[in-house]
Amino acid sequence: MHKQKGATFLSWMATASVIIFSLVTVVKLVPSYLEFRAVKSLVNDIAANPSMKNASKQQIISKVDDYLNINGLYTLTSDAFSIESVAGKKNVRELVVHYESRKNWLANIDFLTTFHYSVELGKAGDT
């Protein structure tokens, strides 16, 4: 008598459901992180501009709005951006972006991702 080898139908279905579950998760989350990567890029571009170091808050927010429109980031508004003083440094400001992104996952379950990034105005870099 020969013994059967291999996976049963139920184990194949369980494996397939785990793979599908993982793919749905990746497909739902990746766009949020790509959007944040674009936001980081625009914050770095604005902060790298030497004229932004002494610009008014209105001018900086106007520049942010322009970048958001050019890059097609319509889900984000300039309300997510702020200009704050750097603690411990005199006359140094930073451009801060802080926002949440909510994506529907399965049925009534959502992913809520929070993004925060800041760069000192007048010089570029990753913080």
ChimeraX commands (.cxc) that place a marker at each C-alpha (Angstrom):
marker #1 position 0.00,0.00,0.00 radius 0.5
marker #1 position 1.27,3.46,-0.97 radius 0.5
marker #1 position 1.11,6.40,1.38 radius 0.5
marker #1 position -0.10,9.66,-0.15 radius 0.5
marker #1 position 2.17,12.69,-0.02 radius 0.5
marker #1 position 1.37,16.37,-0.44 radius 0.5
marker #1 position -0.92,18.97,0.96 radius 0.5
marker #1 position -4.62,18.43,1.44 radius 0.5
marker #1 position -7.26,20.66,-0.10 radius 0.5
marker #1 position -7.80,22.44,3.24 radius 0.5
marker #1 position -4.11,23.19,3.68 radius 0.5
marker #1 position -3.96,24.58,0.13 radius 0.5
marker #1 position -6.96,26.79,0.83 radius 0.5
marker #1 position -5.47,27.99,4.12 radius 0.5
marker #1 position -2.21,28.85,2.36 radius 0.5
marker #1 position -4.03,30.63,-0.46 radius 0.5
marker #1 position -6.13,32.64,2.02 radius 0.5
marker #1 position -3.02,33.76,3.94 radius 0.5
marker #1 position -1.38,34.86,0.67 radius 0.5
marker #1 position -4.50,36.72,-0.48 radius 0.5
marker #1 position -4.86,38.32,2.96 radius 0.5
marker #1 position -1.25,39.52,2.79 radius 0.5
marker #1 position -1.60,40.86,-0.76 radius 0.5
marker #1 position -4.74,42.83,0.13 radius 0.5
marker #1 position -2.89,44.36,3.08 radius 0.5
marker #1 position 0.10,45.35,0.93 radius 0.5
marker #1 position -2.09,46.78,-1.84 radius 0.5
marker #1 position -3.98,48.92,0.68 radius 0.5
marker #1 position -0.92,50.22,2.60 radius 0.5
marker #1 position 1.67,50.86,-0.13 radius 0.5
marker #1 position -0.09,53.94,-1.62 radius 0.5
marker #1 position -0.06,55.68,1.76 radius 0.5
marker #1 position 3.68,55.20,2.13 radius 0.5
marker #1 position 4.32,56.30,-1.46 radius 0.5
marker #1 position 2.29,59.44,-0.78 radius 0.5
marker #1 position 4.36,60.11,2.37 radius 0.5
marker #1 position 7.55,59.67,0.36 radius 0.5
marker #1 position 6.32,62.36,-2.07 radius 0.5
marker #1 position 5.40,64.62,0.88 radius 0.5
marker #1 position 8.89,64.19,2.38 radius 0.5
marker #1 position 10.39,65.10,-0.98 radius 0.5
marker #1 position 8.36,68.30,-1.27 radius 0.5
marker #1 position 9.17,69.28,2.33 radius 0.5
marker #1 position 12.88,68.76,1.62 radius 0.5
marker #1 position 12.62,70.79,-1.61 radius 0.5
marker #1 position 10.92,73.69,0.16 radius 0.5
marker #1 position 13.30,73.58,3.12 radius 0.5
marker #1 position 16.36,73.46,0.84 radius 0.5
marker #1 position 15.37,76.75,-0.79 radius 0.5
marker #1 position 17.50,79.42,0.96 radius 0.5
marker #1 position 14.82,82.07,0.47 radius 0.5
marker #1 position 12.42,80.08,2.67 radius 0.5
marker #1 position 14.57,80.66,5.75 radius 0.5
marker #1 position 13.32,84.25,6.09 radius 0.5
marker #1 position 9.97,83.86,4.31 radius 0.5
marker #1 position 6.71,84.54,6.11 radius 0.5
marker #1 position 4.41,81.70,7.15 radius 0.5
marker #1 position 1.96,82.75,4.45 radius 0.5
marker #1 position 4.62,82.52,1.74 radius 0.5
marker #1 position 5.75,79.10,2.93 radius 0.5
marker #1 position 2.20,77.72,3.09 radius 0.5
marker #1 position 1.53,79.17,-0.37 radius 0.5
marker #1 position 4.61,77.33,-1.65 radius 0.5
marker #1 position 3.37,74.13,0.02 radius 0.5
marker #1 position -0.02,74.53,-1.70 radius 0.5
marker #1 position 1.72,74.97,-5.06 radius 0.5
marker #1 position 3.78,71.81,-4.53 radius 0.5
marker #1 position 0.71,69.82,-3.42 radius 0.5
marker #1 position -1.18,70.86,-6.57 radius 0.5
marker #1 position 1.75,70.22,-8.89 radius 0.5
marker #1 position 2.39,66.76,-7.42 radius 0.5
marker #1 position -1.29,65.83,-7.44 radius 0.5
marker #1 position -1.49,65.24,-3.69 radius 0.5
marker #1 position -5.15,66.19,-3.45 radius 0.5
marker #1 position -5.84,64.08,-0.35 radius 0.5
marker #1 position -3.56,66.35,1.69 radius 0.5
marker #1 position -4.19,70.00,2.53 radius 0.5
marker #1 position -1.88,72.72,3.75 radius 0.5
marker #1 position -3.51,72.34,7.20 radius 0.5
marker #1 position -1.22,69.34,7.75 radius 0.5
marker #1 position 1.82,71.64,7.54 radius 0.5
marker #1 position 3.08,74.05,10.17 radius 0.5
marker #1 position 6.08,76.25,10.76 radius 0.5
marker #1 position 7.55,75.87,14.24 radius 0.5
marker #1 position 10.51,77.32,16.10 radius 0.5
marker #1 position 13.32,74.91,16.83 radius 0.5
marker #1 position 13.85,74.50,20.57 radius 0.5
marker #1 position 17.21,75.72,21.75 radius 0.5
marker #1 position 18.06,77.57,18.52 radius 0.5
marker #1 position 17.41,81.26,18.08 radius 0.5
marker #1 position 15.71,82.43,14.85 radius 0.5
marker #1 position 15.59,78.91,13.43 radius 0.5
marker #1 position 12.32,77.50,12.14 radius 0.5
marker #1 position 11.33,74.15,10.73 radius 0.5
marker #1 position 8.66,73.01,8.33 radius 0.5
marker #1 position 6.62,70.25,9.95 radius 0.5
marker #1 position 4.12,67.93,8.33 radius 0.5
marker #1 position 1.88,65.77,10.51 radius 0.5
marker #1 position -1.15,63.95,9.17 radius 0.5
marker #1 position -3.15,60.75,9.36 radius 0.5
marker #1 position -4.22,58.56,6.50 radius 0.5
marker #1 position -7.22,56.25,6.86 radius 0.5
marker #1 position -7.63,53.45,4.33 radius 0.5
marker #1 position -10.45,50.92,4.21 radius 0.5
marker #1 position -9.10,47.40,4.63 radius 0.5
marker #1 position -11.78,44.73,4.90 radius 0.5
marker #1 position -15.47,45.37,5.52 radius 0.5
marker #1 position -15.61,47.96,8.33 radius 0.5
marker #1 position -11.97,47.59,9.41 radius 0.5
marker #1 position -9.65,50.50,8.52 radius 0.5
marker #1 position -5.94,51.13,8.62 radius 0.5
marker #1 position -4.98,54.37,10.35 radius 0.5
marker #1 position -1.42,55.44,9.62 radius 0.5
marker #1 position 0.14,58.53,11.16 radius 0.5
marker #1 position 2.97,60.37,9.44 radius 0.5
marker #1 position 5.26,63.03,10.90 radius 0.5
marker #1 position 8.28,64.70,9.33 radius 0.5
marker #1 position 10.17,67.95,9.92 radius 0.5
marker #1 position 13.08,69.77,8.31 radius 0.5
marker #1 position 14.85,72.95,9.33 radius 0.5
marker #1 position 14.11,75.77,6.88 radius 0.5
marker #1 position 17.09,76.92,4.84 radius 0.5
marker #1 position 18.81,73.55,4.74 radius 0.5
marker #1 position 17.84,70.11,3.49 radius 0.5
marker #1 position 18.19,66.81,5.28 radius 0.5
marker #1 position 16.48,63.84,6.86 radius 0.5
marker #1 position 15.44,64.08,10.51 radius 0.5
marker link #1:1,2 radius 0.2
marker link #1:2,3 radius 0.2
marker link #1:3,4 radius 0.2
marker link #1:4,5 radius 0.2
marker link #1:5,6 radius 0.2
marker link #1:6,7 radius 0.2
marker link #1:7,8 radius 0.2
marker link #1:8,9 radius 0.2
marker link #1:9,10 radius 0.2
marker link #1:10,11 radius 0.2
marker link #1:11,12 radius 0.2
marker link #1:12,13 radius 0.2
marker link #1:13,14 radius 0.2
marker link #1:14,15 radius 0.2
marker link #1:15,16 radius 0.2
marker link #1:16,17 radius 0.2
marker link #1:17,18 radius 0.2
marker link #1:18,19 radius 0.2
marker link #1:19,20 radius 0.2
marker link #1:20,21 radius 0.2
marker link #1:21,22 radius 0.2
marker link #1:22,23 radius 0.2
marker link #1:23,24 radius 0.2
marker link #1:24,25 radius 0.2
marker link #1:25,26 radius 0.2
marker link #1:26,27 radius 0.2
marker link #1:27,28 radius 0.2
marker link #1:28,29 radius 0.2
marker link #1:29,30 radius 0.2
marker link #1:30,31 radius 0.2
marker link #1:31,32 radius 0.2
marker link #1:32,33 radius 0.2
marker link #1:33,34 radius 0.2
marker link #1:34,35 radius 0.2
marker link #1:35,36 radius 0.2
marker link #1:36,37 radius 0.2
marker link #1:37,38 radius 0.2
marker link #1:38,39 radius 0.2
marker link #1:39,40 radius 0.2
marker link #1:40,41 radius 0.2
marker link #1:41,42 radius 0.2
marker link #1:42,43 radius 0.2
marker link #1:43,44 radius 0.2
marker link #1:44,45 radius 0.2
marker link #1:45,46 radius 0.2
marker link #1:46,47 radius 0.2
marker link #1:47,48 radius 0.2
marker link #1:48,49 radius 0.2
marker link #1:49,50 radius 0.2
marker link #1:50,51 radius 0.2
marker link #1:51,52 radius 0.2
marker link #1:52,53 radius 0.2
marker link #1:53,54 radius 0.2
marker link #1:54,55 radius 0.2
marker link #1:55,56 radius 0.2
marker link #1:56,57 radius 0.2
marker link #1:57,58 radius 0.2
marker link #1:58,59 radius 0.2
marker link #1:59,60 radius 0.2
marker link #1:60,61 radius 0.2
marker link #1:61,62 radius 0.2
marker link #1:62,63 radius 0.2
marker link #1:63,64 radius 0.2
marker link #1:64,65 radius 0.2
marker link #1:65,66 radius 0.2
marker link #1:66,67 radius 0.2
marker link #1:67,68 radius 0.2
marker link #1:68,69 radius 0.2
marker link #1:69,70 radius 0.2
marker link #1:70,71 radius 0.2
marker link #1:71,72 radius 0.2
marker link #1:72,73 radius 0.2
marker link #1:73,74 radius 0.2
marker link #1:74,75 radius 0.2
marker link #1:75,76 radius 0.2
marker link #1:76,77 radius 0.2
marker link #1:77,78 radius 0.2
marker link #1:78,79 radius 0.2
marker link #1:79,80 radius 0.2
marker link #1:80,81 radius 0.2
marker link #1:81,82 radius 0.2
marker link #1:82,83 radius 0.2
marker link #1:83,84 radius 0.2
marker link #1:84,85 radius 0.2
marker link #1:85,86 radius 0.2
marker link #1:86,87 radius 0.2
marker link #1:87,88 radius 0.2
marker link #1:88,89 radius 0.2
marker link #1:89,90 radius 0.2
marker link #1:90,91 radius 0.2
marker link #1:91,92 radius 0.2
marker link #1:92,93 radius 0.2
marker link #1:93,94 radius 0.2
marker link #1:94,95 radius 0.2
marker link #1:95,96 radius 0.2
marker link #1:96,97 radius 0.2
marker link #1:97,98 radius 0.2
marker link #1:98,99 radius 0.2
marker link #1:99,100 radius 0.2
marker link #1:100,101 radius 0.2
marker link #1:101,102 radius 0.2
marker link #1:102,103 radius 0.2
marker link #1:103,104 radius 0.2
marker link #1:104,105 radius 0.2
marker link #1:105,106 radius 0.2
marker link #1:106,107 radius 0.2
marker link #1:107,108 radius 0.2
marker link #1:108,109 radius 0.2
marker link #1:109,110 radius 0.2
marker link #1:110,111 radius 0.2
marker link #1:111,112 radius 0.2
marker link #1:112,113 radius 0.2
marker link #1:113,114 radius 0.2
marker link #1:114,115 radius 0.2
marker link #1:115,116 radius 0.2
marker link #1:116,117 radius 0.2
marker link #1:117,118 radius 0.2
marker link #1:118,119 radius 0.2
marker link #1:119,120 radius 0.2
marker link #1:120,121 radius 0.2
marker link #1:121,122 radius 0.2
marker link #1:122,123 radius 0.2
marker link #1:123,124 radius 0.2
marker link #1:124,125 radius 0.2
marker link #1:125,126 radius 0.2
marker link #1:126,127 radius 0.2
view
